[in-house]
């Protein structure tokens, strides 16, 4: 299968720093921060110089010392100070010139990037894959769509979950911490479509994306669109979903991203409605095709006197403005019955299946629930 090229250089994988020896450059915002850093460096007995009137230091770092040093320096600082200190590592033989400025990051980010070598290797080795969780029609239990969830294939000896895979949550958290969200988000989007095609699935496919990983939607999303086109996946069956908790610089930027997706023929969904204070404003501003109700509201809604009126109101509102609803986190028949009675369009959760390597076949009748019963 031909692999489409990555069109956006900003989304190319940013490798973990080479820990083979070199110079660590540090810049700090205040004198008390310098004192903490220099005390830690002196304790480690590392050669260093202080320059720029006491506002910058250069530390000679031996092979294998970079990540441990960054970790120790980070421990000496408060969380705010860690993000305020700027850091640049230049391997032996390199230069800290203008070309290196793009690699300047926070001290915390450099430490996390060193810890995330496994993540860079995961991308380089193309060991990022996708599993699929079913979404069913509330009224019939018939398969309606699947949501693609990122998973990593571990090497021997790497930490993995009970299913033998690296979980999507761990992958995304490491990507954010190591400033690798751009390449990881792109790889996850690509994997979702490519893996679905390899498994013979071309039905409705919900794909998560982070708006924080997209600088310019007209440029950064070009590769995603090209990959989908090259695989011949029906664009009308692709639903890109953005979580309400995802950080974006502005609502206008997010609206532009969704406009680009829609212009390519894709659908859009707002995830986790009810999870944050800005949910209703996002619903008004974005006008998504689907809205997914947060699982914290769904779980136990059949017997919770506070959740019930809130979720009933959200379902009613979405129905009145013509937005289809997907309720996540459905684990019991009682929850499913309540949601069905209150007008939910689609249901998703462990009751209907966990994420699996193979998407459920469409047209095969209602999915059996985890207790073996067929809903309705």
C-alpha positions in Angstrom: 0.0 0.0 0.0 1.4 3.4 -1.0 2.1 5.7 1.9 1.1 9.3 1.3 3.9 11.8 2.1 3.6 14.1 5.1 2.9 17.5 3.6 3.5 19.6 6.7 7.1 19.9 7.9 5.8 21.2 11.3 4.2 17.8 11.9 7.3 15.8 11.2 8.4 13.7 14.1 10.6 15.7 16.5 13.1 13.2 17.8 14.2 12.9 21.4 17.5 14.7 22.0 20.5 12.6 21.3 22.0 11.7 24.7 25.6 11.1 23.5 27.2 14.1 25.1 27.1 17.8 24.4 26.3 21.2 25.9 23.1 22.1 27.7 22.2 25.8 27.4 19.9 27.2 30.0 18.2 30.6 30.3 16.3 31.6 33.4 13.9 34.5 34.3 15.0 35.4 37.8 18.0 35.2 40.2 16.4 32.8 42.7 15.8 30.4 39.8 19.5 30.6 38.9 20.5 29.8 42.4 18.5 26.6 42.4 19.8 25.5 39.0 23.4 26.3 39.7 23.3 24.5 43.1 22.0 21.4 41.4 24.7 21.6 38.7 27.5 22.1 41.2 26.2 19.1 43.2 26.4 17.0 40.1 30.0 18.3 39.7 29.4 19.2 36.1 31.7 21.7 34.2 29.7 24.9 33.5 30.0 28.5 32.7 27.6 31.4 33.5 27.2 34.2 30.9 25.0 37.1 29.9 25.3 38.8 33.2 24.2 35.8 35.2 21.2 35.1 33.1 22.4 32.1 31.1 24.5 29.0 31.7 26.3 26.4 29.5 26.7 22.9 31.0 28.9 20.2 29.7 26.9 17.0 29.7 28.5 13.5 29.2 26.9 10.5 27.4 23.8 9.3 29.2 23.6 12.3 31.5 21.2 14.7 29.7 17.8 13.2 30.8 18.9 12.5 34.4 20.3 16.0 34.7 17.1 17.6 33.3 15.0 15.5 35.7 17.2 16.7 38.7 17.0 20.3 37.6 13.2 20.1 37.2 12.9 18.6 40.7 14.7 21.7 42.2 12.1 24.1 40.6 8.4 24.8 41.1 6.0 23.8 38.2 5.9 27.4 37.1 9.7 27.8 37.1 10.1 24.6 35.1 8.1 26.1 32.2 9.8 29.5 32.5 13.4 28.1 32.2 14.4 27.7 28.5 16.7 24.9 27.4 18.6 23.9 24.4 20.8 20.8 24.0 23.5 20.9 21.4 25.3 17.5 20.8 29.0 17.5 20.5 30.1 18.8 17.2 27.0 21.0 16.8 26.6 24.7 17.1 24.1 26.8 19.1 23.5 29.2 16.2 20.4 30.5 14.5 19.6 27.1 13.0 19.3 25.7 16.5 16.8 28.3 17.8 13.8 26.2 16.7 14.9 23.5 19.1 14.7 25.7 22.2 12.1 24.4 24.6 11.3 24.5 28.3 13.5 22.6 30.8 10.4 20.5 31.6 9.8 19.8 28.0 13.4 18.7 27.4 13.2 16.4 30.4 10.0 14.8 29.1 11.3 14.6 25.6 14.2 12.5 26.9 11.9 10.3 28.8 9.7 9.9 25.7 12.4 8.2 23.5 10.0 5.2 23.4 7.4 7.5 21.8 9.8 8.6 19.0 10.7 5.0 18.4 7.0 4.1 18.3 6.5 6.6 15.4 9.8 5.8 13.6 9.0 2.1 13.7 5.4 2.7 12.6 4.1 0.8 15.7 1.2 3.1 16.2 -2.1 1.3 15.4 -5.8 1.7 16.0 -8.5 -0.3 17.7 -12.2 0.3 17.2 -15.1 0.6 19.6 -18.6 0.2 18.3 -21.3 2.9 18.3 -24.8 1.5 17.9 -28.2 2.9 17.1 -30.1 3.4 20.3 -33.4 2.3 18.9 -32.3 -1.0 17.3 -28.8 -1.9 18.7 -27.6 -2.1 15.1 -23.9 -1.0 14.5 -23.8 2.6 13.3 -20.2 3.6 13.4 -16.9 2.9 15.2 -14.5 5.2 17.1 -10.8 4.8 16.3 -8.6 4.7 19.4 -4.9 4.9 19.2 -2.8 2.0 20.5 0.9 1.3 20.5 2.6 -2.0 19.8 5.2 -2.4 22.5 8.7 -3.9 22.1 9.8 -6.7 24.3 10.2 -5.4 27.8 8.2 -2.2 27.3 5.4 -1.4 29.7 1.9 -2.3 28.3 -1.6 -2.6 29.6 -3.6 -5.8 30.3 -4.4 -6.1 26.6 -0.6 -6.2 25.8 -0.8 -2.7 24.2 0.3 0.8 25.0 -2.9 2.7 25.8 -3.9 5.8 23.8 -4.1 7.9 27.0 -0.5 7.2 27.9 0.6 8.0 24.3 -1.2 11.4 24.2 -0.1 12.4 27.6 3.5 11.7 26.8 3.1 13.5 23.5 1.8 16.7 25.2 4.5 16.6 27.8 7.3 16.1 25.3 6.1 18.7 22.9 5.4 15.9 20.3 1.7 16.4 19.9 2.0 17.5 16.2 3.6 14.3 14.9 1.6 12.0 17.2 -1.8 13.5 16.4 -1.0 13.2 12.6 0.2 9.6 13.0 -3.0 8.7 15.0 -5.3 10.3 12.4 -3.4 8.5 9.6 -3.4 5.2 11.5 -7.2 5.4 12.1 -8.0 5.5 8.4 -5.3 3.2 7.2 -6.0 0.5 9.8 -9.7 0.6 9.1 -9.1 0.0 5.4 -6.6 -2.8 6.1 -9.3 -4.4 8.3 -11.9 -4.1 5.5 -14.0 -1.4 7.1 -15.2 1.6 5.2 -18.2 2.6 7.3 -18.7 5.6 9.6 -15.4 6.3 11.4 -15.1 8.7 14.3 -11.5 10.0 14.6 -10.2 12.1 17.5 -8.0 15.1 16.8 -6.4 17.8 18.9 -6.9 21.4 17.5 -3.7 22.3 19.5 -1.8 20.2 17.0 -2.8 22.2 14.0 -1.1 25.6 13.3 -2.7 26.4 10.0 -5.6 24.1 9.0 -5.3 24.8 5.3 -1.7 23.6 5.4 -1.5 21.1 8.3 -4.6 19.1 7.3 -3.5 18.7 3.7 -1.7 15.4 4.4 -4.7 14.0 6.3 -7.0 14.8 3.4 -4.6 13.4 0.8 -4.2 10.1 2.8 -8.0 9.6 3.0 -8.3 10.4 -0.7 -5.5 8.0 -1.6 -7.1 5.2 0.3 -10.4 5.8 -1.4 -12.3 6.2 1.9 -15.7 7.8 1.5 -15.3 11.3 3.0 -18.9 11.4 4.1 -18.2 8.5 6.4 -15.4 10.2 8.3 -16.3 12.1 11.5 -13.6 14.2 13.1 -14.3 14.8 16.8 -12.8 17.4 19.0 -12.9 17.2 22.8 -14.4 20.0 24.8 -11.4 19.8 27.0 -8.9 20.4 24.2 -7.0 23.7 24.6 -7.3 26.0 21.6 -6.0 29.5 21.2 -9.4 30.8 20.0 -12.8 29.7 18.9 -12.2 31.2 15.5 -9.2 28.9 15.0 -11.2 25.9 15.9 -14.1 27.0 13.6 -11.6 27.4 10.7 -10.3 23.8 11.3 -13.8 22.4 11.2 -14.6 24.5 8.1 -11.6 22.9 6.3 -12.7 19.4 7.4 -16.3 20.1 6.2 -15.1 21.5 2.9 -13.4 18.2 2.2 -16.7 16.4 2.8 -16.1 15.2 6.4 -18.5 15.4 9.3 -17.5 16.9 12.7 -18.4 16.0 16.3 -18.1 17.8 19.6 -16.9 15.3 22.2 -17.5 15.3 26.0 -20.5 17.7 26.1 -21.1 18.5 29.7 -17.5 18.0 30.8 -16.5 21.7 30.9 -17.9 25.1 31.5 -17.7 26.2 27.9 -19.6 23.3 26.4 -22.8 25.1 25.5 -21.0 28.0 24.0 -18.9 25.5 21.9 -22.1 23.8 20.7 -23.6 27.2 19.6 -20.4 28.3 17.9 -19.4 25.1 16.2 -22.8 23.7 15.1 -21.4 20.1 14.9 -23.1 17.2 13.1 -22.8 15.1 16.2 -22.4 15.8 19.9 -21.1 13.1 22.3 -22.4 13.3 25.8 -19.7 13.0 28.5 -19.5 9.6 30.1 -19.4 11.2 33.6 -23.0 12.3 33.0 -24.1 9.0 31.4 -22.9 6.6 34.1 -25.6 5.9 36.6 -28.0 8.4 35.0 -30.9 6.0 35.5 -30.8 6.5 39.3 -29.1 9.8 39.8 -31.6 12.6 40.6 -29.0 15.3 39.6 -27.5 13.8 36.4 -30.9 12.8 35.0 -32.4 16.3 34.5 -29.1 17.7 33.2 -28.6 15.0 30.6 -32.3 15.0 29.7 -32.0 18.7 29.0 -28.9 18.4 26.9 -30.5 15.6 24.8 -33.7 17.6 24.3 -31.7 20.7 23.3 -29.6 18.8 20.8 -32.7 17.2 19.3 -34.5 20.6 18.9 -31.5 22.2 17.1 -31.0 19.1 14.8 -27.7 17.7 16.2 -27.4 13.9 16.5 -26.4 12.6 19.9 -24.0 9.9 21.0 -23.9 8.9 24.6 -20.6 7.5 25.8 -19.7 5.2 28.7 -22.9 3.1 28.6 -22.2 0.1 30.9 -25.7 -1.2 32.0 -29.0 -2.0 30.4 -30.7 0.4 32.8 -28.5 3.3 31.5 -29.3 2.2 27.9 -33.0 2.0 28.6 -33.0 5.5 30.2 -31.1 7.0 27.3 -33.3 5.4 24.7 -36.4 6.7 26.5 -35.0 10.2 26.6 -34.2 10.4 22.9 -30.5 9.5 22.5 -29.7 8.7 18.9 -26.6 6.5 19.4 -24.9 4.6 22.3 -21.3 3.7 23.0 -19.7 1.9 25.9 -18.5 -1.4 27.4 -22.1 -2.7 27.3 -21.7 -3.0 23.5 -18.0 -3.8 23.3 -14.6 -2.6 24.2 -12.2 -1.3 21.6 -10.9 -4.2 19.4 -8.6 -4.7 16.5 -11.4 -5.6 14.2 -14.4 -3.3 13.7 -17.8 -4.9 14.0 -19.3 -5.9 10.6 -22.3 -3.8 9.5 -25.5 -5.4 8.5 -25.1 -8.3 10.9 -28.0 -7.4 13.2 -27.9 -5.9 16.7 -24.7 -6.3 18.6 -24.9 -8.6 21.6 -24.1 -6.9 24.8 -21.3 -8.0 27.1 -23.8 -10.2 29.1 -24.6 -12.0 25.8 -28.1 -10.4 25.5 -29.2 -8.7 22.3 -30.6 -5.2 23.2 -34.3 -4.9 22.6 
